Amino acid sequence: MGMPARRPIVQRPSTIRLRASLLDEANAIVDRDYASDLSLDDIARRVASSRRQLQRAYAEIGNTTFRDHLTRVRMDRAAELLATRMFTVREVAHRVGYRQPAQFAKAFRRHRGVSPSDFRSGGGSMNGAGMMSAHAAA
């Protein structure tokens, strides 16, 4: 005799709605304030939620974590800024919320698979994260 199959946890619709709403509010703050020093506790306070509830919203509704979402937003914005070639890598790092350019470069390389300076010199055509370059699209 085998073990009985575990039933998936079914969330009440009101719980799902609450978490989706929390996630929407939190993401709006991240999208607007990504360059500032954001923390899960700070965001939870701003959306009048507990840290744990917000963690659950990111995990269950967003299929991510707060830190991963914040990093993704920062890296996407950094890629946009680097592609313009209007700013140095150091300036981009500061504009997207990194105090240390080396820490930014490490995060960017991990996220995009290429260093910020190589990405910038390639005009943004060398990229990961599912974006196609103009050459690949032709």
Secondary structure, DSSP 4 states (H G I P E B T S, - for coil): -PPPPPPPP---HHHHHHHHHHHHHHHHHHHHHTTS---HHHHHHHTT--HHHHHHIIIIISSS-HHHHHHHHHHHHHHHHHHHT-S-HHHHHHHTT-S-HHHHHHHHHHHHSS-HHHHHHTTT-S--TTPPPHHHH-
